[in-house]
Structures are given as C-alpha cells and as structure tokens.
Amino acid sequence: MPLVPTSAIVDAARAEGRGAAAFNVIQIEHAQAIVAGARQAGAPVILQLSENAVRYHGALRPIAAAARAVAEVAEVPVALHLDHAIDPELVREAVALGFGSVMYDASAMDYDDNVTATAEVTRLCHEHAMWVEAELGEIGGKDGVHAPGARTDPGEAAAYVAATGVDGLAVAVGTSHAMLTRDATLDFALITALRTAVPVPLVLHGSSGVADSDLAAAVTAGMTKVNIATQLNKVFTGAVRERLAADPALVDTRRYLGAGRDATATEVARLLGVLRSSTTLMEGSTV
C-alpha cells in the first residue's frame, strides 16, 4: 500500500473522535514493529522521525528511505512525519523526500519570532501539500511542566493557529517528554477548552507518561494525534535485556533485536486499541 497523507489519517480520526497514533522510529526494527502492530490492530499509523533520530543516523535520507520502504509494503495506511524539526533546512529535505507532514518546533523562541518562523515554514510546506504541526506551550522535561505557566492558553492558541496557518497544534496540558513512569496528570478541562477554541487537530506530546485510561480520556476530551516514543523504547529494550539474560553467549543481533521488535509490535497493537485508532479501518474505510 503506498504512503498516505498524514492529513488523511489525522482528519478522519478527528472527525470520528478517535486517536491518530504517531510512533517514533529510531532503527528499522522500530518501523517494522510499528507497522506490524498496526496490521494486528487493523489501524492506520504515523511513522515519526525526530531531528534527534536524524542526528543519530548522521542524515535524514537513509533512515527515511528505510521507513518509507517499510511503509510501502504495509497492509494498512501509513504516513511519514518529521518530528520536532528545529532546522528549516531539515524541513526542506523532508519536503524533497516526500514526507506527508512535519512538526516544526519553534517553541524555544518568543511568541512573535515563533509565529514568524512557523508561518514561513508553513507556507513552504503547503506549497507541497504537506501537513504542518507546531507547538505552543511548554512540553519539556518533567521538572516544572506541571506549573500553571507551562499550560497552553486557549485564546493564544487560537490566535497562533490563525497567524501561522498550521494544520495541527501540539499543546501543553500536563505531559512531559521522556517520562519512564506513566503518572502524568492531564488537565482534561483545558483539553476540552482548547478543542473548542482551536480549529485544527490537537496533538499530545509526551504521551508515554500517560496511563492507558487517561490516554483514552484525552482522546474523548479532544486530543487527536497522540505521539508515543519512550514507551516503545522501554518495551523494546526490556525484551532485548530478557533475551540476552536468557542466553549470555548470544551474539547474533537478529535474535535479540527480533525479540525487541516482536514485543514492540504487540505493544503498538495494544496502544492502538487504547486510542480507538482502528474503528474506521475496521468499518471498511481507506483510512
């Protein structure tokens, strides 16, 4: 099945009150596991490559080509997304490589500079029918993210979307990136207020720190695109550790990376069920 536009997955999920799951890829085994889990769940899925992952590989093209190749033989709809891109040149490369979307992260800038930079990137991407996500608010490390000032203001968010023209907005509602525990406290009233005020799909970053029940509740309250990275890395690494501990003499990388891949696929399928991502596909829709 060829790649599908990110907008097709996200817009359908938003219209039907489902979660559009976006999982981060670091190695090719991640991409294979995510697509296998999506097939098990009968759900569309978004493969994300972050700027940090690109830095790890030394360039975007090799890992993007691998992810794309995995997506193109998938039996479910798959989109390709560039996550947390700070460098506009990387965005331009993603455009040239046929990505379906980008999350341009100018959140470290002050508000006016954020608007200016994001609007410029959005214009470029829209010329190539590329869906654009941006961030407003503080979705950083665990310390401080629960302070009142770290939340996204609904009025400011609506003005930001109007000024930049973005297609999706990552908002700060109590999550934090790279959490190893699943005890983040979400502000569901704020999610509902943002859903009412903001005319584009809302994106939840740091979702690995959110319990299953709260992930489902966040989708019900108004979140659409749900980003998950650390949780998959925990599952993958745990399975690799178990496999190596069971056979300390093991040196064939396929045997322990394969264990990580299989465990991750199972977790992806489970999370897609939590997010109710499979409803449309199970009813026969193309996404």
KANORKA-V808190 format. One record per backbone hydrogen bond with DSSP energy under -0.5 kcal/mol. CO is the residue of the C=O (numbers start at 1). NH is the residue of the N-H. E is the energy in kcal/mol with one decimal. If there is no record, write none. Layout:
# KANORKA-V808190
CO/NH/E + CO/NH/E
This chain:
# KANORKA-V808190
5/8/-0.7 + 5/9/-1.1 + 6/10/-2.7 + 7/11/-2.8 + 8/12/-1.2 + 9/13/-1.8 + 10/14/-2.6 + 11/15/-2.3 + 12/16/-1.4 + 13/17/-0.6 + 13/18/-2.8 + 14/17/-0.9 + 19/21/-0.7 + 20/226/-2.4 + 21/46/-1.9 + 22/228/-2.6 + 23/48/-2.7 + 27/30/-0.9 + 27/31/-1.3 + 28/32/-2.5 + 29/33/-2.4 + 30/34/-2.8 + 31/35/-2.2 + 32/36/-2.3 + 33/37/-2.6 + 34/38/-2.2 + 35/39/-2.2 + 36/40/-2.2 + 37/41/-2.0 + 38/42/-1.1 + 38/43/-2.3 + 45/79/-1.9 + 46/23/-2.3 + 46/48/-0.5 + 47/81/-2.9 + 48/25/-3.3 + 49/83/-2.9 + 50/54/-2.2 + 51/55/-2.3 + 52/56/-2.0 + 53/57/-2.0 + 54/58/-1.4 + 54/59/-0.7 + 59/63/-0.6 + 60/64/-2.4 + 61/65/-2.7 + 62/66/-1.9 + 63/67/-2.5 + 64/68/-2.7 + 65/69/-2.2 + 66/70/-2.1 + 67/71/-2.4 + 68/72/-2.4 + 69/73/-0.6 + 70/73/-0.8 + 71/74/-1.6 + 77/45/-2.0 + 78/4/-2.4 + 79/47/-3.0 + 80/100/-2.2 + 80/101/-1.1 + 81/49/-2.4 + 81/83/-0.6 + 82/103/-3.3 + 83/51/-1.4 + 84/86/-0.5 + 85/105/-2.7 + 86/88/-0.6 + 87/90/-0.8 + 87/91/-1.4 + 88/92/-2.2 + 89/93/-1.9 + 90/94/-2.3 + 91/95/-2.2 + 92/96/-2.1 + 93/97/-1.8 + 94/99/-2.4 + 95/98/-1.3 + 100/131/-2.0 + 101/82/-1.9 + 102/104/-0.7 + 102/133/-2.9 + 103/85/-2.7 + 103/105/-0.6 + 104/106/-0.9 + 106/109/-1.7 + 110/114/-2.7 + 111/115/-2.5 + 112/116/-2.3 + 113/117/-2.7 + 114/118/-2.6 + 115/119/-2.5 + 116/120/-1.7 + 117/121/-2.0 + 118/122/-2.6 + 119/123/-2.2 + 120/124/-1.8 + 121/125/-2.6 + 122/126/-2.7 + 123/127/-1.3 + 125/128/-1.6 + 125/130/-2.2 + 126/129/-1.5 + 131/102/-1.9 + 132/167/-2.3 + 132/168/-1.4 + 133/104/-2.4 + 134/170/-3.6 + 136/172/-0.8 + 137/139/-0.7 + 140/177/-1.7 + 142/145/-1.0 + 144/147/-1.7 + 147/150/-2.1 + 148/151/-1.5 + 150/138/-1.3 + 153/157/-2.7 + 154/158/-2.3 + 155/159/-2.0 + 156/160/-2.5 + 157/161/-2.3 + 158/162/-1.9 + 159/163/-2.1 + 160/164/-2.2 + 161/165/-2.5 + 167/201/-0.8 + 168/134/-1.6 + 169/203/-2.6 + 170/136/-2.2 + 171/173/-0.8 + 172/152/-2.0 + 173/187/-2.3 + 176/179/-0.8 + 181/183/-0.6 + 184/186/-0.7 + 186/188/-1.0 + 187/191/-2.0 + 188/192/-2.3 + 189/193/-2.1 + 190/194/-2.9 + 191/195/-2.5 + 192/196/-1.7 + 193/197/-2.1 + 194/198/-2.9 + 201/169/-2.3 + 202/224/-2.2 + 202/225/-1.6 + 203/171/-1.7 + 203/205/-0.7 + 204/227/-2.6 + 206/176/-0.6 + 206/209/-1.4 + 207/210/-1.8 + 209/184/-3.0 + 211/215/-2.2 + 212/216/-2.3 + 213/217/-1.9 + 214/218/-2.4 + 215/219/-1.8 + 216/220/-2.0 + 217/221/-2.2 + 218/222/-1.3 + 218/223/-2.6 + 222/202/-0.6 + 224/20/-2.8 + 225/204/-2.8 + 225/227/-0.5 + 226/22/-2.7 + 227/207/-1.2 + 228/24/-1.8 + 229/232/-0.6 + 229/233/-1.9 + 230/234/-2.6 + 231/235/-2.0 + 232/236/-3.0 + 233/237/-2.7 + 234/238/-2.3 + 235/239/-2.1 + 236/240/-2.0 + 237/241/-2.6 + 238/242/-2.2 + 239/243/-2.2 + 240/244/-2.5 + 241/245/-2.5 + 242/246/-1.9 + 243/247/-1.0 + 247/250/-2.3 + 251/253/-0.8 + 252/255/-1.3 + 252/256/-0.9 + 253/257/-2.8 + 254/258/-1.6 + 255/259/-0.7 + 256/260/-1.7 + 257/261/-2.5 + 258/262/-2.5 + 259/263/-2.2 + 260/264/-2.1 + 261/265/-2.2 + 262/266/-1.8 + 263/267/-1.9 + 264/268/-2.6 + 265/269/-2.2 + 266/270/-2.0 + 267/271/-2.7 + 268/272/-2.4 + 269/273/-1.4 + 270/274/-1.9 + 271/275/-2.2 + 272/277/-2.5 + 273/276/-1.1 + 275/19/-2.1 + 276/279/-0.7 + 277/44/-0.5 + 278/282/-2.4 + 279/283/-1.2 + 280/283/-0.6 + 280/285/-2.1 + 281/284/-1.6
